[in-house]
Amino acid sequence: MINRPARAVSVWIKNANPEKTTSIEIMEYALSILFNTLSIVVITLIMGYIFGKLYETIIVLISFAWLRIFSGGFHIRSSIGCILVSVFICTLLPHLPEFSVSIVTLTNVTSIILLLLFAPNIDQETKLKDVYHPVYKCLAVGLVSINFIYMSSLLAITFFVQCLTIIPLKREG
């Protein structure tokens, strides 16, 4: 779904300036990531608006993305699968009921434990140097720790769901 337009735009750019552009494959890869991300954001914002939770949806998108930058996480290989799952999660979370202060605290603590155990779980293609892993882990823990000030149920569940994606999945075979 995303690869076809990314390929078409890459070929168009390459044909427009063949000497000063990178390979079609590299441009296609970069554009597919861009189109994928834009699709998730636009569709999720539209859904948030339709369901009357635009402000909350924006909070979910931003907090999820910031924590994901520092903690990494599982990637769905199919672009359409990634879009569907991401939109579903980011549209659903604003509709969950408010948690009590004790549940928010427990959720924050659980997220921090997951981060301490597994973050950063960065894709190997990113090539994050090992020396930066403790920095990313500290930034991720710091971001979640901010919620001990706000005690936001929405932030707690958003951070927790993102932290679930950093748990390494062992694959058979």
Secondary structure, DSSP 8 states (H G I E B T S, - for coil): --HHHHHHHHHHHHHH-SSSS--HHHHHHHHHHHHHHHHHHHHHHHHHHHTT-HHHHHHHHHHHHHHHHHHB----SSHHHHHHHHHHHHHHGGGS----HHHHHHHHHHHHHHHHHH--B--GGG---GGGHHHHHHHHHHHHHTHHHH--HHHHHHHHHHHHTTS------
